[in-house]
Amino acid sequence: MAAGRVQGQGLSAEAVEWQREYVRAAHFAGSKNDSALIVTTRLLDRLRTKKALDSPFGLQVQLVHSEALIHNDSNQTSLSLLLELKTKSRRQGQWKIFAETCRAIGLIEEYLGDRQASLSHLRMAQTTIQKHGLDTIYAPLAVRLASHFRVFGEPDSAVFYAQKALVHAQKWGQTFEEAEANLILGLISKSQNNRLKAVQYLKAAAYSYRKIEAFSTLAAVHISLSRICLEDNEFAAALAHNDSTLTVLSNKNMARYNALSSSLSISYQTRGEIFRKMGLLDSAFLNLDKAYALSKDNLQEENKRHLREVDRKYQVAQKNAEIEAQKREINAAAERRRWLWGGILISLLFSGMLLFYYFKLKSANEKNHLQAEALRNLDAVKSRFFTNISHEFRTPLTVILGITDRLKNNAGVPLSRADTTTSLELIQRNGQNLLWLINQILDLAKLDSGLLRVQWQRSDIVAYLHYLIESFYSMAQEQDLRLAFYPEVPDLEMDYDAEKMQAIVVNLLSNALKFTPRGRKVILHAKPVPDPAAGGKTMEYLQLVVQDTGKGIPAAELPHIFDRFYQVDDSSTRRGEGTGIGLAYIKELTTLLGGSIAVESTVDKGTTFTLLFPLKSRFVEAGAPVETTSGSNPASILQPATFQPSNQKPAPPGNLPLLLIIEDNADVTTYLRSLLQTDYQIEWAPNGQAGIECALELVPDIIISDVMMPEKDGYEVCQTLKNDERTSHIPIILLTAKATQADKLVGLRTGADAYLEKPFHKEELFVRLQKLVELRATLQARYAALPPAASVAIAHQSAPSLDDLFLQKLQNAVLEKLDDPELDMAYLCQATHLSHTQVFRKLKALTGENPTQYINRLRLNRALELLQTTNHTVSEVAYRVGFNDPNYFSRAFQKEFGKDPAKYATN
């Protein structure tokens, strides 16, 4: 039987039995008993006979077998098997088994006390899971990482991974991992004297362990809870947990465990201590006596096991002595065989040498694999950097090329002076942005090669800092932020490089403003501080502190923020853009100037960067003073602008389709507005979440959205709006710098109607918009032609669209009250649970009719049906479909169908 059939469909009876035994083995693998070992050994023998040992199913069985060995204290044997399994699974591309194998190796290394090897294998498993999207096995790995950091005294990292394990375990319904994560968090909280949290987490762990019937661990958790409550003098709670412990230990499934464990004696000892503290000395004595008796029994049982072991060793030694006597007798008559044994010994030595070189070669291969893995990780980081830098280049290029093209094509109709000035400012600012990025990259390259030189000069640093921060006040005001500069001295002479100091301050301030929510504060603080090495008597350093009150940086991310290409948030919804080189650039420049930089951060409270620069540099050269009143504006590339061309007069807003632009870059928004304002009413949203809210409220005719934005990205915008009946009909164009084929496919799968790359051609944008408008007109014609009976047809469709369902609901609501002359827009809003604007714009977009026209069309269609199928008079039909005036009904009917209703009635 082929090994592949074990996991495939159409399983044979033998394969079904194997699967059943495998599941049973996996269930017992985490327990200290022989069941899993017996089952997996039998399965491995069968697989070896079928020559299917290295099949995917065979690798799974080997993994469970190795895990069973771990829990039965056979660590070295298990480690040898797992290392071999690691090589096999990597060779076959079985990445899930490879990741789980690395996790198991990490566990063994942790037991053996080899921290570095343990962490290395756990990180290897983490990289594999992230690279291959194996989210379902992330929780067990996170539990193992949390346990690792807890064992080796890093509680913050342990808490970080335990919380991650908790999230993933709850997501995938992994009760055991959820229990383990809660247990780790409870033990850490207990060690930190946070008893309230410890009790909360341990109770959650106990609940999960009870669900999966992990009684031994459940008993240990209740013991811990009982001890905590006892220490807090909460005797009732301590007794309750002690009762739970005794109940668990009395379970029939715990019989074997009780015989080998001291948990029962500990429980009675704890119970005795509780009663002693409560002053119930008789009860305390009885329970402590039970604890003593159980401890004595356990000791006697242990002594018996020890005696049995000694007796076994004695019997073995006796047999060995007998064998040695027989050997001596045989050796006297078998001298000639010694030469044979000598040859065998030489062969063994030669084989040993071969094995030595084999394992040496295997170790070298493992090392090469690790180096290759590190290189692949570096390639991934660099790939992400080039993706980000491409996005950073494409956005300003969109503005520059678009405005340039507009100026070129409008040569026959020249722009006003104000419009020309604004256009040139847009081009200049985005060009400076590109130059700023390029200079940072080039400076880093010069730093690496030692070619970047410092242009030292001596001048007043406080005045220069005033000049630098001045250009950020307007930017802070537009973002509703408070920006403050607090120098503790009015002036301070020092040696510095003006260009490099500007790069440091501008980068730090722009980051602080970018990541601080509206209504909060950003501070730049400057003061001279003493040199700690000089006893604090003279002021030797300038201390700069840049402090924000933003979202902060997680503790696990802080050690990496100065690494090149590293981004705390590298998702498509990160707040603001970036390449991952800004902070690395700042640190390199600070070091070049002889200074130092440190960072402190608390999540949801803010981040503080502290920099120290020597006031007097021994490398300083004579130079001109800093010109603080001239030169380019340091923050000019960060400031948004508006663009209102004056030579084009838009049509009245009421006659134009409503276009919603969702874009976080103000210059791109300005450019799009300049292109489209003559043909559309334009609304703007600065991020994905605001765009969704605006679309649901206004129900625009068309949407243009960026992909990489704060809060929610363009994919989420598209998916949300396309799956909401209020906005499902709206055409969406995704406009982005993410230009790979995979990115396009993601956008189209989420429901985007078009996908344009930055920089885009405005003619292509116009054509896309025109075709989407024509498509909407076709949609209107389709829905306008539907008769009232279409409601039944829609209901029987296998997969009706949200638009079909919306019209069906609206049509049913109208038909239910068709004879009511007071039927109006308010009733439609109530029936659909939508606002007046949402009903009006959705109905107008789908049918081209306003609600009144739509209701009248349904009334007249129903009237036509009644006239053709019943004997009612025209007046009776008019009243039945909600017309108070038969004459008005006749005029409306004739206008709709071109024929007097009396003729239909006669027929």
C-alpha positions in Angstrom: 0.0 0.0 0.0 1.4 3.4 -0.9 2.2 5.6 2.1 0.5 8.6 0.5 -2.9 6.8 0.8 -2.7 6.9 4.5 -3.6 10.6 4.4 -5.5 10.7 1.2 -9.1 9.9 0.3 -10.4 6.4 -0.4 -8.6 4.9 2.6 -8.3 1.1 2.9 -9.4 -0.6 6.0 -5.8 -1.0 7.1 -5.1 2.7 6.5 -8.2 3.6 8.6 -6.9 1.4 11.4 -3.5 3.1 11.2 -5.0 6.5 11.4 -7.1 5.5 14.4 -4.0 4.2 16.2 -2.0 7.3 15.3 -4.7 9.6 16.8 -4.7 7.4 19.9 -0.9 7.7 20.2 -1.0 11.5 19.7 -3.5 11.7 22.5 -1.2 9.9 25.0 2.1 11.5 23.7 2.1 14.3 26.3 1.5 11.9 29.3 4.1 10.0 31.3 2.9 6.5 30.3 3.8 3.7 27.9 0.7 3.9 25.8 2.0 6.3 23.1 5.3 4.4 22.9 3.7 1.0 22.5 1.3 2.3 19.8 3.9 4.3 17.8 6.5 1.4 18.0 3.9 -1.0 16.5 3.0 1.6 13.8 6.7 2.2 12.9 7.3 -1.5 12.5 4.3 -1.8 10.1 5.5 1.3 8.1 9.0 -0.2 7.9 7.6 -3.4 6.5 5.6 -1.5 3.9 8.7 0.7 3.1 6.6 3.8 4.0 8.7 4.9 7.0 9.7 8.2 5.2 6.2 9.0 3.9 4.4 12.1 5.3 2.4 9.8 7.6 5.5 8.0 8.6 7.2 11.3 9.5 4.2 12.2 11.7 4.3 8.9 13.5 8.1 9.4 14.1 7.4 12.8 15.6 4.8 11.5 18.0 7.1 8.6 18.9 9.9 11.1 19.8 7.6 13.3 21.8 6.5 10.2 23.8 10.1 9.5 24.5 10.6 13.0 25.9 7.8 12.6 28.4 9.2 9.2 29.5 12.6 10.8 30.3 14.5 9.4 27.3 15.8 12.8 26.2 19.0 11.7 24.4 17.3 9.0 22.4 14.5 11.4 21.5 17.0 14.1 20.5 18.9 11.7 18.1 15.6 10.7 16.5 14.4 14.3 16.2 17.6 15.6 14.6 17.2 12.9 11.9 13.5 13.7 11.5 14.4 17.4 11.1 16.7 16.7 8.2 14.1 14.4 6.5 11.2 16.8 6.8 13.3 19.7 5.5 14.4 17.6 2.5 10.8 16.6 1.7 9.4 20.2 2.2 7.1 18.9 5.1 7.3 22.3 6.8 4.7 21.7 9.4 6.5 18.6 10.6 9.8 20.5 10.4 8.5 23.3 12.6 7.0 20.9 15.2 10.3 18.9 15.2 12.3 22.1 15.9 9.9 23.0 18.7 10.4 19.5 20.2 14.2 19.8 19.9 14.0 23.2 21.7 12.1 21.5 24.5 14.8 18.9 25.0 17.6 21.4 24.8 15.7 23.4 27.5 15.6 20.3 29.7 19.4 19.8 29.2 20.1 23.4 30.1 21.5 24.4 26.7 19.7 27.8 26.4 21.4 28.9 23.1 20.6 25.7 21.3 17.1 25.7 22.6 16.3 29.2 21.5 18.0 28.7 18.1 15.6 25.8 17.3 12.6 27.6 18.6 13.4 30.6 16.5 13.9 28.3 13.5 10.4 26.9 14.1 9.0 30.5 14.4 10.5 31.5 11.1 9.2 28.4 9.3 5.6 29.0 10.7 5.6 32.6 9.6 7.1 31.9 6.2 4.7 29.1 5.3 1.6 30.5 7.0 1.3 27.6 9.5 -0.9 29.7 11.9 -2.6 26.6 13.4 0.6 25.4 15.1 1.8 28.8 16.3 0.1 28.5 19.7 2.2 25.4 20.8 5.4 27.2 19.7 4.5 30.4 21.5 3.8 28.3 24.7 7.2 26.7 24.3 8.9 30.2 23.8 7.1 31.5 26.8 8.2 28.5 28.9 11.8 29.0 27.6 12.0 32.7 28.6 10.4 31.9 32.0 12.9 29.1 32.8 15.8 31.3 31.8 14.7 34.4 33.8 13.2 36.7 31.2 9.6 37.3 32.4 8.8 40.2 30.0 9.5 38.0 26.9 7.7 35.1 28.6 4.6 37.2 29.1 4.8 38.5 25.5 4.7 35.0 24.0 2.3 33.6 26.5 -0.2 36.3 25.5 0.4 35.6 21.8 -0.2 31.9 22.5 -3.4 32.7 24.3 -4.7 34.7 21.3 -3.9 32.0 18.8 -5.1 29.1 21.0 -8.5 30.8 21.4 -8.7 31.5 17.7 -8.1 27.8 16.7 -9.8 26.2 19.7 -6.6 24.7 21.1 -7.6 24.1 24.7 -4.4 22.6 25.9 -2.2 25.5 24.7 -4.7 28.0 26.1 -4.4 26.2 29.5 -0.5 26.2 29.3 -0.4 29.9 28.4 -2.7 30.8 31.3 -0.6 28.7 33.6 2.6 30.4 32.6 1.0 33.9 33.0 -0.3 32.8 36.4 3.1 31.5 37.6 4.9 34.7 36.4 2.2 36.9 38.1 2.7 34.9 41.3 6.5 35.4 41.2 6.0 39.1 40.7 3.6 39.2 43.7 0.7 40.2 41.5 -1.7 37.8 43.3 -4.9 39.1 41.7 -3.7 38.4 38.2 -2.1 35.1 39.3 -5.4 33.8 40.6 -7.2 35.1 37.5 -4.8 33.3 35.1 -4.6 30.1 37.2 -8.4 29.8 37.4 -8.6 30.1 33.6 -5.9 27.4 33.3 -7.8 25.1 35.7 -11.0 25.5 33.6 -9.1 24.5 30.4 -7.3 21.6 32.0 -10.6 20.2 33.4 -12.1 20.4 29.9 -9.3 18.2 28.4 -9.1 16.0 31.6 -5.5 16.8 32.3 -5.9 15.8 35.9 -2.3 15.8 37.1 -1.7 19.3 36.0 -5.2 20.4 37.1 -4.3 19.1 40.6 -1.1 21.1 40.6 -2.9 24.3 39.6 -5.5 23.9 42.4 -2.6 23.4 44.8 -1.0 26.7 43.7 -4.4 28.5 44.0 -4.9 27.1 47.4 -1.4 28.2 48.5 -2.0 31.8 47.2 -5.3 32.1 49.0 -3.7 30.7 52.2 -1.0 33.3 52.0 -3.6 36.1 51.6 -5.6 34.6 54.6 -8.6 33.9 52.2 -9.4 30.7 54.0 -12.8 29.9 52.3 -11.2 30.2 48.9 -8.2 28.2 50.0 -10.4 25.4 51.3 -12.5 25.4 48.1 -9.4 25.0 45.9 -8.1 22.3 48.3 -11.4 20.5 48.0 -11.0 20.7 44.2 -7.5 19.2 44.4 -8.6 16.3 46.5 -11.6 15.7 44.2 -9.2 15.6 41.2 -6.8 13.3 42.9 -9.6 10.9 43.9 -10.5 10.5 40.2 -10.1 6.8 39.1 -7.9 8.0 36.2 -5.5 9.3 38.8 -4.9 6.1 40.6 -1.5 5.4 39.0 -0.5 9.0 39.3 -1.3 9.0 43.1 0.9 6.0 43.7 3.9 7.8 42.2 3.2 11.4 43.4 3.4 13.4 46.5 0.5 15.7 45.4 -1.9 14.1 47.8 0.3 14.5 50.8 1.0 18.2 49.8 -2.8 18.7 49.5 -3.4 17.4 53.1 -0.5 19.4 54.4 -1.9 22.6 52.9 -5.3 21.7 54.3 -3.8 21.3 57.7 -2.1 24.6 57.5 -5.4 26.3 56.5 -7.2 24.8 59.6 -4.2 25.8 61.8 -4.4 29.4 60.6 -8.2 29.3 61.2 -7.6 28.1 64.7 -9.2 24.7 64.1 -6.4 22.8 65.7 -8.1 19.4 65.8 -8.9 19.5 62.0 -5.4 20.8 61.4 -3.8 17.9 63.3 -5.9 15.3 61.5 -5.0 16.6 58.0 -1.3 17.1 58.9 -1.3 13.5 60.2 -2.7 12.3 56.9 0.0 14.2 55.1 2.7 12.7 57.2 1.3 9.2 56.7 1.1 9.7 52.9 4.6 11.1 52.9 5.8 8.0 54.9 4.0 5.7 52.5 5.6 7.5 49.5 9.0 7.2 51.1 8.5 3.5 51.8 7.3 2.9 48.2 10.4 4.8 47.0 12.6 2.6 49.2 10.9 -0.5 47.9 11.6 0.6 44.3 15.1 1.4 45.3 15.6 -2.1 46.9 14.1 -3.7 43.8 16.5 -1.8 41.6 19.4 -2.8 43.9 18.3 -6.5 43.7 18.0 -6.3 40.0 21.5 -4.9 39.7 22.8 -7.6 42.1 21.2 -10.3 39.9 22.8 -8.8 36.8 26.2 -8.6 38.5 25.9 -12.2 39.6 25.1 -13.2 36.0 28.0 -11.2 34.8 30.3 -12.9 37.2 29.1 -16.3 36.0 29.6 -15.2 32.4 33.1 -14.0 33.2 34.0 -17.4 34.8 32.7 -19.1 31.6 34.7 -16.8 29.5 37.9 -17.6 31.4 37.3 -21.3 30.9 36.5 -20.8 27.2 39.5 -18.5 26.6 41.9 -21.2 27.9 40.7 -23.4 25.0 40.2 -20.6 22.3 43.5 -18.7 22.1 43.3 -18.8 18.3 40.1 -16.7 18.3 42.0 -13.7 19.8 43.4 -12.9 16.4 39.9 -12.9 15.1 38.8 -10.5 17.8 41.8 -8.3 17.1 40.6 -8.1 13.5 37.1 -7.3 14.6 38.5 -4.5 16.9 40.4 -3.0 14.1 37.3 -3.1 11.9 35.3 -1.4 14.7 38.0 1.3 15.1 37.9 1.9 11.4 34.0 2.0 11.5 34.3 4.4 14.4 36.5 6.7 12.4 34.0 6.6 9.6 31.2 7.4 12.0 33.2 10.3 13.5 33.8 11.9 10.0 30.1 11.2 9.1 28.8 13.1 12.2 31.4 15.8 11.6 30.2 16.2 8.0 26.6 16.1 9.3 27.3 18.8 11.8 28.9 20.9 9.0 25.8 20.4 6.9 23.6 21.5 9.8 25.7 24.6 10.2 25.5 25.3 6.5 21.7 24.9 6.7 21.5 27.4 9.6 23.7 29.8 7.6 21.5 29.4 4.6 18.4 30.0 6.8 20.0 33.2 8.1 20.8 34.4 4.5 17.2 33.7 3.5 16.0 35.8 6.4 18.3 38.6 5.4 17.0 38.4 1.8 13.5 38.7 3.2 14.4 41.8 5.2 16.1 43.4 2.2 13.2 42.4 -0.1 10.8 44.2 2.3 13.1 47.2 2.3 13.1 47.5 -1.5 9.3 47.1 -1.5 9.0 49.9 1.0 11.5 52.2 -0.8 9.7 51.5 -4.1 6.4 52.7 -2.4 8.2 55.7 -1.0 9.5 56.6 -4.5 6.3 55.9 -6.4 4.1 58.2 -4.3 6.0 61.5 -4.9 6.7 60.4 -8.5 2.9 60.2 -9.0 2.6 63.8 -8.0 5.7 65.1 -9.9 4.9 63.3 -13.2 1.2 64.0 -13.0 1.6 67.8 -12.4 4.4 68.0 -15.0 2.2 66.3 -17.5 -0.7 68.6 -16.7 1.5 71.7 -17.1 2.7 70.3 -20.5 -0.7 69.5 -21.8 -2.2 72.8 -20.7 0.3 74.8 -22.8 -2.5 76.1 -25.0 -4.6 77.2 -21.9 -2.1 78.6 -19.5 -2.7 78.4 -15.8 -3.0 81.4 -13.6 0.1 82.6 -11.7 -1.2 81.2 -8.4 -2.0 77.8 -9.9 1.4 77.7 -11.5 3.1 78.6 -8.2 1.2 75.9 -6.3 2.0 73.3 -9.0 5.7 74.1 -8.8 5.6 74.0 -5.0 4.1 70.5 -5.2 6.8 69.4 -7.6 9.5 71.0 -5.5 8.3 69.5 -2.2 8.0 65.9 -3.6 11.3 66.3 -5.3 12.9 67.2 -2.0 11.2 64.2 -0.4 12.9 61.9 -3.0 16.2 63.7 -2.5 15.9 63.3 1.3 15.3 59.5 1.0 18.2 59.1 -1.5 20.6 61.1 0.7 19.8 58.9 3.7 20.6 55.8 1.7 23.8 57.3 0.3 24.9 58.5 3.7 24.4 55.0 5.2 26.6 53.6 2.4 29.3 56.3 3.1 29.1 55.4 6.8 29.7 51.8 6.0 32.7 52.6 3.8 34.1 55.3 6.2 33.7 58.1 3.6 31.2 60.3 5.4 33.0 63.3 6.8 31.9 65.7 9.6 31.9 69.4 8.8 32.5 70.7 12.3 31.7 74.3 13.3 31.2 76.0 16.7 28.0 78.0 17.2 25.0 78.5 19.4 23.1 75.2 19.3 20.0 76.5 21.1 19.4 79.1 18.3 19.8 76.4 15.7 17.3 74.1 17.4 14.8 77.0 17.6 15.3 77.4 13.8 14.8 73.6 13.2 11.7 73.3 15.3 10.1 76.5 14.0 9.2 74.8 10.7 7.3 72.0 12.5 4.8 74.2 14.3 2.4 74.6 11.4 2.5 70.9 10.7 1.7 70.1 14.4 -1.2 72.6 14.3 -2.7 71.0 11.2 -2.6 67.6 13.0 -4.1 69.1 16.2 -0.9 68.4 18.2 0.9 70.5 20.7 4.6 70.9 19.9 6.8 72.5 22.6 10.6 73.3 22.8 12.0 73.6 26.3 15.7 74.8 26.4 17.0 75.1 29.9 19.6 77.7 28.9 19.1 80.7 26.5 22.2 79.9 24.5 24.9 77.2 24.4 28.1 77.2 22.3 29.1 73.8 21.1 30.8 71.9 18.2 28.5 70.2 15.8 27.7 69.5 12.1 24.6 71.5 11.1 23.6 69.2 8.3 23.8 66.0 10.4 22.2 67.6 13.4 19.3 68.7 11.2 18.9 65.2 9.9 18.8 63.8 13.4 16.3 66.3 14.8 14.0 66.3 11.7 13.8 62.5 11.6 13.0 62.3 15.3 10.4 65.1 15.3 8.7 63.9 12.1 8.4 60.3 13.6 7.0 61.7 16.8 4.4 63.8 15.0 3.5 60.9 12.7 2.8 58.4 15.5 1.1 60.7 18.0 -2.7 60.8 17.9 -4.6 64.1 17.6 -5.0 66.2 20.8 -1.7 65.0 22.4 1.7 66.5 22.8 5.3 66.3 21.5 8.2 67.8 23.4 11.8 68.7 22.4 13.9 69.3 25.6 17.5 70.5 25.6 19.9 71.1 28.4 23.6 70.9 29.3 24.5 68.0 31.5 27.8 67.0 33.4 30.1 64.2 32.4 29.5 61.4 34.9 33.2 60.4 34.6 34.3 63.9 35.7 32.4 63.8 39.0 29.5 65.9 37.7 31.4 69.2 38.2 31.5 70.6 34.7 28.9 70.7 31.9 30.4 68.5 29.1 27.4 67.3 27.1 24.2 68.5 25.4 21.2 66.3 26.3 18.4 66.3 23.7 15.1 64.6 24.7 12.4 64.0 22.1 9.2 62.8 23.9 5.8 61.9 22.4 2.6 60.7 23.9 1.7 58.3 21.0 1.0 54.6 20.9 4.4 53.5 22.1 6.6 50.5 21.1 6.2 47.0 22.5 9.0 45.9 24.8 9.9 42.9 22.6 10.5 45.3 19.6 12.7 47.9 21.4 16.0 46.0 21.0 15.6 46.0 17.2 14.4 49.5 16.4 17.9 50.7 15.5 18.4 47.8 13.1 18.5 48.7 9.4 15.3 47.9 7.5 13.5 47.0 10.7 9.9 48.3 11.1 7.9 47.8 14.3 4.7 47.8 12.1 5.5 46.5 8.6 1.8 45.8 7.7 -0.1 47.6 5.0 -2.1 49.5 7.6 0.8 51.1 9.4 0.4 54.7 10.4 2.5 56.7 7.9 5.0 55.5 5.4 8.6 54.5 5.9 11.6 52.4 4.7 13.0 51.1 8.0 16.3 53.1 7.7 15.4 56.3 9.6 16.3 55.3 13.1 19.4 53.3 11.9 20.5 56.5 10.1 20.0 58.6 13.3 22.0 56.2 15.4 24.9 56.1 12.9 25.0 59.9 12.7 24.8 60.3 16.5 27.8 57.9 16.9 29.7 59.7 14.1 29.3 63.0 16.1 30.6 61.3 19.2 27.2 61.0 20.9 24.9 58.3 22.1 21.2 57.5 21.8 18.8 55.6 24.0 15.0 54.9 23.9 12.3 54.2 26.4 8.7 53.4 25.6 5.5 52.3 27.1 2.6 51.0 25.0 -0.3 53.5 24.7 1.7 56.1 26.7 4.5 57.2 24.5 8.2 57.0 23.5 11.2 59.0 24.7 14.5 59.3 22.8 17.4 60.6 24.8 20.6 61.8 22.9 23.9 63.0 24.4 26.4 65.1 22.3 29.8 66.3 23.6 29.9 70.1 23.8 33.5 70.2 22.6 34.9 67.8 20.1 38.6 67.0 19.8 38.1 66.6 16.0 36.6 70.1 15.5 37.9 72.4 12.7 37.5 76.1 12.3 34.4 76.9 10.3 31.8 79.6 9.6 28.9 80.1 12.1 25.6 78.5 11.4 23.2 80.7 9.3 19.9 80.1 11.1 17.9 82.6 9.0 18.4 81.2 5.6 18.4 77.9 3.8 15.7 75.4 3.0 12.9 74.7 5.4 13.8 71.4 7.2 10.2 70.3 7.4 9.0 71.5 4.0 8.8 68.1 2.5 6.4 67.1 5.3 3.8 69.8 4.8 0.6 69.2 2.8 -0.7 71.6 0.2 -3.9 72.5 -1.5 -4.4 72.8 -5.3 -7.3 74.7 -6.8 -6.8 75.4 -10.6 -8.5 78.6 -11.5 -8.8 78.2 -15.3 -11.3 75.4 -15.0 -14.8 76.1 -13.7 -16.6 73.1 -12.3 -20.2 72.4 -13.1 -22.8 72.9 -10.3 -22.2 70.2 -7.6 -25.8 68.9 -7.7 -25.4 67.7 -11.3 -22.1 65.8 -10.7 -21.5 62.2 -9.5 -20.1 62.0 -6.0 -16.5 60.7 -5.8 -14.9 59.6 -2.6 -11.0 59.7 -2.4 -9.5 57.6 0.4 -5.8 58.6 0.5 -3.4 59.4 3.4 -1.0 61.4 1.2 -2.2 65.0 1.0 -0.2 65.8 -2.2 -1.7 62.8 -4.1 -5.2 63.9 -2.9 -4.5 67.4 -4.2 -3.4 66.1 -7.6 -6.4 63.8 -7.9 -8.8 66.7 -6.9 -7.2 68.9 -9.6 -7.8 66.2 -12.3 -11.4 65.3 -11.4 -13.1 68.3 -9.7 -14.7 69.5 -13.0 -16.5 66.2 -13.5 -17.2 65.0 -9.9 -18.2 66.2 -6.5 -15.3 65.2 -4.3 -15.1 64.0 -0.7 -11.9 63.0 1.0 -11.0 60.6 3.8 -7.5 60.4 5.3 -7.4 56.7 6.2 -9.2 53.4 5.6 -11.4 53.5 8.6 -12.5 57.0 8.0 -13.1 56.1 4.3 -15.4 53.2 5.3 -17.4 55.4 7.6 -17.7 58.2 5.0 -18.8 55.7 2.3 -21.5 54.2 4.5 -22.8 57.6 5.4 -22.7 59.3 2.0 -23.0 56.3 -0.4 -20.9 57.9 -3.1 -21.1 57.0 -6.8 -17.5 55.9 -7.1 -14.5 55.4 -4.8 -10.7 55.8 -5.5 -8.7 54.3 -2.6 -5.0 53.9 -1.8 -3.9 50.4 -0.5 -1.3 51.2 2.2 -3.0 53.4 4.7 -3.4 53.7 8.5 -6.2 52.1 10.5 -7.4 49.9 7.6 -5.7 49.3 4.2 -7.4 49.4 0.8 -8.0 45.7 0.7 -10.0 45.9 3.9 -11.9 48.9 2.6 -12.8 47.1 -0.5 -13.8 43.9 1.3 -15.9 45.8 3.9 -17.8 47.9 1.4 -18.4 45.2 -1.1 -20.0 43.0 1.6 -22.3 45.7 2.9 -25.7 46.0 1.2 -25.5 49.8 1.5 -22.3 50.1 -0.5 -22.0 46.8 -2.4 -22.9 48.5 -5.8 -20.2 51.2 -5.6 -17.3 50.8 -8.1 -13.9 50.9 -6.4 -10.6 51.7 -8.0 -7.5 50.8 -6.0 -4.6 53.2 -6.6 -1.3 52.0 -5.1 2.5 51.7 -5.3 2.2 47.9 -4.6 2.7 46.9 -8.2 3.4 43.1 -8.1 1.1 40.6 -9.8 0.3 39.0 -6.4 -0.8 42.4 -5.0 -3.1 43.0 -8.0 -4.7 39.5 -7.5 -5.3 40.3 -3.8 -7.0 43.5 -4.7 -9.2 42.0 -7.4 -10.2 39.1 -5.1 -11.4 41.5 -2.5 -13.8 43.0 -5.1 -11.9 45.9 -6.6 -13.2 46.9 -10.0 -9.8 48.3 -11.2 -6.2 48.4 -9.9 -3.9 51.2 -11.0 -0.2 51.5 -10.2 1.5 54.7 -9.1 2.6 56.7 -11.0 -0.5 56.3 -13.1 -1.5 57.9 -16.5 -4.4 60.3 -16.0 -5.9 59.1 -19.3 -6.1 55.6 -18.0 -7.8 56.9 -14.8 -10.3 58.8 -17.0 -11.0 55.7 -19.1 -11.4 53.5 -16.0 -13.9 56.0 -14.5 -15.8 56.3 -17.7 -16.2 52.6 -18.1 -17.3 52.1 -14.5 -19.9 54.8 -15.0 -21.1 53.1 -18.2 -21.2 49.8 -16.3 -23.4 51.4 -13.7 -25.7 52.7 -16.4 -26.1 49.1 -17.7 -26.8 48.0 -14.1 -29.5 50.6 -13.8 -31.1 49.5 -17.1 -31.2 45.9 -15.9 -32.8 46.7 -12.6 -35.2 49.2 -14.1 -36.5 46.6 -16.5 -37.3 44.1 -13.7 -41.1 43.6 -13.2 -42.6 43.1 -9.8 -42.5 39.3 -10.2 -38.7 39.5 -10.3 -38.8 39.3 -6.5 -39.7 35.6 -6.7 -37.0 35.0 -9.3 -34.3 36.6 -7.1 -35.4 34.5 -4.1 -34.8 31.3 -6.2 -31.4 32.3 -7.4 -28.6 30.1 -6.1 -26.3 33.0 -5.2 -28.2 36.3 -5.4 -26.0 39.4 -5.1 -26.3 41.9 -2.2 -27.8 44.4 -4.7 -30.4 41.8 -5.7 -31.3 41.1 -2.1 -31.6 44.8 -1.3 -34.0 45.4 -4.2 -35.9 42.3 -3.2 -36.3 43.7 0.3 -37.3 47.1 -0.9 -39.7 45.7 -3.4 -41.4 43.4 -0.9 -41.7 46.4 1.5 -43.5 48.4 -1.2 -45.8 45.6 -2.3 -46.9 44.9 1.3 -48.3 48.5 1.6 -49.1 49.1 -2.1 -52.7 50.1 -1.4 -51.6 52.8 1.1 -51.6 56.2 -0.5 -49.4 57.5 2.3 -46.5 55.1 1.4 -43.4 57.3 1.2 -39.7 57.5 1.7 -39.9 57.4 5.5 -41.5 54.0 5.3 -38.8 52.7 3.0 -36.1 53.9 5.4 -37.9 52.1 8.3 -38.3 48.9 6.4 -34.7 48.7 5.3 -33.2 50.2 8.5 -31.2 52.7 6.5 -31.0 56.5 6.5 -32.7 58.7 3.9 -29.4 59.4 2.1 -28.5 55.7 2.0 -31.8 54.6 0.6 -32.0 57.5 -1.9 -28.4 57.1 -3.3 -28.5 53.3 -3.3 -31.8 53.2 -5.2 -30.7 55.9 -7.6 -27.4 54.1 -8.3 -29.2 50.8 -9.0 -32.2 51.9 -10.9 -31.7 55.5 -11.9 -34.9 56.3 -10.1 -35.6 58.2 -7.0 -37.8 56.5 -4.3 -41.0 58.3 -5.5 -40.5 57.2 -9.1 -39.6 53.7 -8.0 -42.8 53.3 -5.9 -45.0 54.7 -8.8 -43.4 52.2 -11.2 -44.2 49.3 -8.9 -47.8 50.6 -8.5 -48.3 50.9 -12.2 -46.8 47.4 -12.9 -49.1 45.9 -10.3 -52.0 47.8 -11.8 -51.2 46.4 -15.3 -51.2 42.9 -13.8 -54.6 43.3 -12.1 -56.2 44.8 -15.2 -55.0 41.8 -17.2 -55.9 39.0 -14.7 -59.0 40.3 -12.9 -62.4 41.8 -13.6 -61.8 44.9 -11.5 -62.8 48.3 -12.9 -60.1 51.0 -13.5 -61.2 52.9 -10.4 -61.0 49.7 -8.2 -57.5 48.9 -9.6 -56.4 52.5 -8.9 -57.5 52.4 -5.3 -55.9 48.9 -4.9 -52.5 50.2 -5.9 -52.6 53.3 -3.8 -53.9 56.1 -6.1 -56.6 58.3 -4.6 -57.5 59.9 -7.9 -58.5 57.5 -10.7 -58.1 60.3 -13.3 -54.5 60.9 -12.2 -54.0 57.1 -12.3 -55.2 56.9 -15.9 -52.8 59.7 -17.0 -49.9 58.1 -15.2 -50.7 54.7 -16.6 -51.0 56.0 -20.2 -47.7 57.8 -19.8 -46.0 54.6 -18.6 -47.5 52.1 -21.0 -48.8 54.3 -23.9 -52.3 52.9 -23.6 -55.4 53.9 -21.6 -56.1 51.5 -18.7 -59.7 51.2 -19.7 -58.7 49.3 -22.9 -56.8 46.7 -20.8 -59.8 46.4 -18.5 -62.1 45.9 -21.6 -59.7 43.3 -23.0 
